């Protein structure tokens, strides 16, 4: 359940932005594109990284939400409107990851060129999830092969806007798809180091469902698919019971989600089930809804995936 105060603040901010977008005289459409670079605004760091890999030197990419920002709870600022309207193209994840922000794109009346990179994925391959009104789990990037399916929409949107760069976008996309195929194989090889019986991944919120499905882990999160939902004592007690009965050795914090809830669960598990569980955090916290800082190993999608897999395997293999 979403708290009333949070929902009211978020809806208020979104209504203000939607109203501004719809105001006559605030621009009849997105800025015209004449020559590179294509100015791109991406909602999340994962999407920004994807666009940068496909666009190469023909694009400049800015992320609306930086490292450590939770897209489920992001509250748009008035200055975001200028950034959105100043972009030649806007790329967002979709599948309700950005919550009500999708209303900005749907109600812009053509004043933005907005592309949801995950919206075109085969819905038969998506996990069902009632996430703050969303029908599907939006965390598709945790299955590397599924995330590869988000490359073509980026390639095609850039080529449609910048036909002179079509060959470049196609070549970059093809090269990146090969990298992602190799990354998927690398992940599969690494997780084999964890015995099947020990593949139990418990995190702050239910973001790793696609990872579990693709690579053979049982996944549980304290919060649901959306961190905008709140947890209660029943949720914490149920997770503590699971940890105690399954003798799970470690749980993982996330860089974009506070860890107070997990700490409370571990206290309950220690008290009621006489089982100590290691809390993996700090530099070893998992990256879920945002990449690391630019210029760091986790500042890219591939680097984030490798970090997460290394931490998970190290904590669960013994």
C-alpha positions as CSV (number, residue, x, y, z in Angstrom):
1,X,0.0,0.0,0.0
2,X,1.3,3.5,-0.9
3,X,1.3,6.0,1.9
4,X,-1.2,8.8,1.5
5,X,1.3,11.5,2.1
6,X,3.8,10.2,-0.4
7,X,1.1,9.6,-3.0
8,X,-0.3,13.1,-2.5
9,X,3.1,14.7,-2.9
10,X,3.9,12.7,-6.0
11,X,0.6,13.3,-7.7
12,X,0.9,17.0,-6.9
13,X,4.3,17.2,-8.6
14,X,3.1,15.2,-11.6
15,X,-0.1,17.2,-12.0
16,X,1.9,20.4,-12.0
17,X,4.3,19.1,-14.7
18,X,1.5,17.6,-16.8
19,X,-0.3,20.9,-16.6
20,X,2.8,22.8,-17.7
21,X,3.4,20.4,-20.6
22,X,-0.2,21.0,-21.8
23,X,-0.1,24.8,-21.6
24,X,-0.6,26.4,-25.0
25,X,2.4,28.4,-26.0
26,X,4.8,26.3,-24.0
27,X,6.2,24.9,-27.3
28,X,4.3,23.1,-30.1
29,X,6.6,20.2,-30.2
30,X,10.0,18.8,-29.4
31,X,13.1,20.8,-30.7
32,X,13.9,20.2,-34.3
33,X,16.8,18.0,-35.1
34,X,19.2,19.1,-37.9
35,X,22.6,17.6,-37.1
36,X,24.3,15.5,-34.5
37,X,24.6,15.3,-31.6
38,X,21.1,14.0,-30.8
39,X,20.2,15.3,-27.4
40,X,18.8,12.5,-25.3
41,X,17.2,12.5,-21.9
42,X,16.9,9.1,-20.3
43,X,14.9,8.5,-17.1
44,X,17.2,6.0,-15.4
45,X,20.9,5.3,-15.5
46,X,20.4,1.8,-17.0
47,X,18.5,3.3,-19.9
48,X,21.0,6.1,-20.3
49,X,23.8,3.6,-20.6
50,X,21.9,1.6,-23.2
51,X,21.3,4.7,-25.3
52,X,24.9,5.7,-25.0
53,X,26.1,2.4,-26.3
54,X,23.9,2.4,-29.3
55,X,24.2,6.1,-30.1
56,X,27.9,6.4,-29.7
57,X,29.4,9.8,-30.7
58,X,26.2,10.8,-32.5
59,X,24.3,11.3,-29.2
60,X,24.7,13.1,-25.9
61,X,22.9,11.4,-23.1
62,X,21.7,12.7,-19.7
63,X,20.0,10.7,-17.0
64,X,17.0,12.3,-15.3
65,X,17.6,10.1,-12.2
66,X,21.2,9.7,-11.1
67,X,23.1,7.0,-9.1
68,X,21.3,5.9,-6.0
69,X,17.9,7.3,-7.0
70,X,14.9,5.1,-6.7
71,X,12.7,5.5,-9.8
72,X,9.6,4.1,-8.0
73,X,9.6,7.0,-5.6
74,X,11.1,9.7,-7.8
75,X,9.3,13.0,-7.4
76,X,9.7,15.2,-10.6
77,X,10.9,18.8,-10.1
78,X,9.7,21.7,-12.1
79,X,13.2,22.0,-13.7
80,X,12.6,18.5,-15.1
81,X,10.1,19.9,-17.6
82,X,12.8,22.1,-19.2
83,X,15.1,19.1,-19.5
84,X,12.4,16.9,-21.0
85,X,11.3,19.6,-23.5
86,X,14.9,20.4,-24.4
87,X,15.6,16.8,-25.5
88,X,15.4,15.6,-29.1
89,X,14.4,12.2,-27.7
90,X,13.3,10.9,-24.3
91,X,13.9,7.3,-23.5
92,X,12.2,5.7,-20.4
93,X,12.1,2.1,-19.2
94,X,8.3,1.8,-19.1
95,X,6.2,-1.1,-17.6
96,X,5.4,1.4,-14.8
97,X,8.9,1.5,-13.4
98,X,8.7,5.3,-13.4
99,X,5.2,5.2,-11.9
100,X,3.0,8.1,-12.8
101,X,5.8,9.8,-14.7
102,X,4.5,7.9,-17.7
103,X,1.5,10.3,-17.7
104,X,3.9,13.0,-18.7
105,X,4.8,11.2,-21.9
106,X,1.2,10.0,-22.6
107,X,-0.3,13.5,-22.0
108,X,2.4,15.6,-23.7
109,X,0.3,15.9,-26.9
110,X,3.3,15.3,-29.1
111,X,5.4,17.8,-27.3
112,X,8.0,15.1,-26.6
113,X,9.4,12.2,-28.6
114,X,9.3,9.5,-25.9
115,X,10.2,5.9,-26.3
116,X,9.6,3.2,-23.6
117,X,12.5,0.7,-24.3
118,X,10.8,-2.2,-22.4
119,X,7.3,-1.5,-23.7
120,X,8.0,-3.4,-27.0
121,X,9.2,-6.6,-25.3
122,X,7.1,-9.7,-25.8
123,X,4.7,-9.6,-22.8
124,X,4.7,-13.4,-22.7
125,X,8.3,-13.1,-21.5
126,X,7.4,-10.7,-18.7
127,X,6.7,-11.4,-15.0
128,X,3.3,-10.5,-13.8
129,X,3.3,-8.0,-11.0
130,X,0.7,-5.6,-9.6
131,X,3.3,-2.8,-9.0
132,X,1.5,0.5,-8.1
133,X,-0.9,-0.1,-10.9
134,X,1.6,-1.7,-13.3
135,X,0.7,-5.1,-14.8
136,X,4.3,-6.4,-15.3
137,X,7.5,-6.4,-13.3
138,X,9.6,-3.6,-14.9
139,X,13.0,-4.8,-13.7
140,X,13.8,-6.5,-17.0
141,X,17.5,-5.5,-17.0
142,X,18.3,-8.3,-14.5
143,X,17.9,-10.9,-17.2
144,X,20.7,-9.9,-19.6
145,X,19.1,-11.7,-22.6
146,X,15.7,-9.9,-22.0
147,X,17.5,-6.5,-21.6
148,X,19.1,-7.2,-25.0
149,X,15.5,-7.0,-26.4
150,X,15.5,-3.3,-25.5
151,X,18.3,-2.5,-27.9
152,X,16.3,-2.5,-31.1
153,X,13.8,0.2,-30.0
154,X,16.7,2.5,-29.2
155,X,18.4,1.8,-32.5
156,X,15.3,2.3,-34.5
157,X,14.2,5.5,-32.7
158,X,17.7,7.1,-33.2
159,X,17.8,6.0,-36.8
160,X,14.3,7.4,-37.5
161,X,15.3,10.8,-36.1
162,X,18.8,10.8,-37.6
163,X,18.7,8.8,-40.8
164,X,22.3,9.8,-41.7
165,X,23.4,7.9,-38.7
166,X,21.4,4.7,-39.4
167,X,24.5,2.6,-40.3
168,X,26.3,3.8,-37.2
169,X,23.4,2.9,-34.9
170,X,22.9,-0.5,-36.6
171,X,26.6,-1.3,-36.2
172,X,26.7,-0.1,-32.6
173,X,23.6,-2.1,-31.8
174,X,24.9,-5.3,-33.4
175,X,28.2,-5.0,-31.5
176,X,26.5,-4.4,-28.2
177,X,24.2,-7.3,-28.7
178,X,27.2,-9.6,-29.1
179,X,28.6,-8.1,-25.8
180,X,25.4,-8.8,-24.0
181,X,25.3,-12.4,-25.3
182,X,28.8,-12.9,-23.9
183,X,27.8,-11.2,-20.6
184,X,24.8,-13.6,-20.2
185,X,27.1,-16.6,-20.7
186,X,29.6,-15.1,-18.2
187,X,26.8,-14.7,-15.6
188,X,25.6,-18.3,-16.2
189,X,29.1,-19.6,-15.7
190,X,29.6,-17.6,-12.4
191,X,26.4,-18.7,-10.8
192,X,27.3,-22.3,-11.3
193,X,29.7,-21.8,-8.4
194,X,26.7,-21.6,-6.1
195,X,25.1,-25.0,-5.3
196,X,21.5,-25.2,-6.4
197,X,20.2,-25.7,-2.8
198,X,21.9,-22.5,-1.7
199,X,20.5,-20.2,-4.5
200,X,18.3,-18.2,-2.3
201,X,18.5,-14.5,-2.9
202,X,16.8,-12.1,-0.4
203,X,17.0,-8.4,-1.0
204,X,15.4,-5.1,0.1
205,X,12.6,-5.2,-2.5
206,X,11.4,-7.7,-5.2
207,X,13.6,-6.4,-8.0
208,X,15.5,-9.5,-8.8
209,X,12.7,-11.8,-10.1
210,X,14.0,-11.8,-13.6
211,X,17.5,-12.6,-12.4
212,X,16.1,-15.5,-10.4
213,X,14.1,-16.8,-13.3
214,X,17.0,-16.6,-15.7
215,X,19.8,-17.9,-13.6
216,X,18.1,-20.3,-11.2
217,X,17.6,-18.5,-7.9
218,X,14.7,-18.4,-5.5
219,X,14.2,-14.7,-4.9
220,X,12.4,-12.9,-2.1
221,X,12.2,-9.2,-1.3
222,X,11.0,-7.4,1.9
223,X,9.1,-4.9,-0.2
224,X,7.2,-5.7,-3.4
225,X,8.1,-4.9,-6.9
226,X,7.6,-1.2,-6.2
227,X,9.3,0.4,-3.3
228,X,6.4,2.8,-3.1
229,X,4.6,0.0,-1.3
230,X,5.0,-0.1,2.4
231,X,5.8,-3.1,4.6
232,X,4.2,-4.0,7.9
233,X,5.1,-6.3,10.8
234,X,3.5,-9.2,9.0
235,X,5.8,-8.8,6.0
236,X,8.8,-8.6,8.3
237,X,7.7,-11.6,10.3
238,X,7.1,-13.7,7.2
239,X,10.5,-13.0,5.8
240,X,12.2,-13.7,9.2
241,X,10.4,-17.0,9.3
242,X,11.6,-17.9,5.8
243,X,15.2,-17.0,6.6
244,X,15.1,-19.1,9.8
245,X,13.4,-22.1,8.2
246,X,15.6,-22.1,5.1
247,X,18.7,-21.2,7.1
248,X,19.6,-18.5,4.6
249,X,23.1,-17.3,5.3
250,X,23.0,-13.8,3.9
251,X,20.6,-11.1,2.7
252,X,21.5,-8.2,0.5
253,X,20.9,-4.4,0.8
254,X,20.4,-2.3,-2.3
255,X,22.1,1.0,-3.1
256,X,18.8,2.8,-3.8
257,X,16.7,1.4,-1.0
258,X,17.1,2.1,2.8
259,X,18.2,-1.0,4.8
260,X,16.3,-0.3,8.1
261,X,13.6,-2.8,7.2
262,X,16.0,-5.6,6.5
263,X,17.8,-4.9,9.8
264,X,14.6,-5.3,11.7
265,X,13.9,-8.6,9.9
266,X,17.3,-9.9,10.9
267,X,16.7,-9.0,14.5
268,X,13.4,-10.9,14.5
269,X,15.1,-13.9,12.9
270,X,17.9,-13.9,15.5
271,X,15.4,-13.6,18.4
272,X,12.6,-15.9,17.3
273,X,14.4,-18.4,15.1
274,X,17.9,-18.5,16.7
275,X,19.5,-17.9,13.3
276,X,22.1,-15.3,12.5
277,X,22.0,-13.9,9.0
278,X,24.7,-11.8,7.5
279,X,23.7,-8.4,6.1
280,X,25.6,-7.7,2.9
281,X,25.9,-3.9,2.4
282,X,28.3,-1.0,2.2
283,X,30.5,-1.4,-0.9
284,X,28.9,-4.8,-1.5
285,X,25.3,-3.5,-1.6
286,X,23.6,-4.7,-4.8
287,X,22.7,-2.2,-7.5
288,X,19.0,-2.6,-8.4
289,X,17.2,0.4,-9.8
290,X,20.2,2.6,-10.5
291,X,23.9,2.1,-11.7
292,X,26.9,3.4,-9.8
293,X,28.6,6.7,-10.2
294,X,29.9,7.6,-13.7
295,X,33.5,6.6,-14.2
296,X,33.3,3.7,-11.7
297,X,33.2,0.0,-12.5
298,X,29.5,-0.1,-11.6
299,X,28.7,3.0,-13.6
300,X,27.9,0.9,-16.6
301,X,25.3,-1.8,-17.1
302,X,27.9,-4.6,-17.6
303,X,29.9,-3.4,-14.6
304,X,26.7,-3.4,-12.5
305,X,25.8,-6.9,-13.5
306,X,29.3,-8.2,-12.8
307,X,29.4,-6.5,-9.4
308,X,26.1,-8.0,-8.4
309,X,27.0,-11.5,-9.5
310,X,30.4,-11.4,-7.8
311,X,28.8,-10.3,-4.5
312,X,25.9,-12.8,-4.7
313,X,28.2,-15.7,-5.6
314,X,30.7,-14.8,-2.9
315,X,28.1,-14.7,-0.1
316,X,26.1,-17.8,-1.0
317,X,28.6,-20.3,-2.5
318,X,30.0,-21.6,0.8
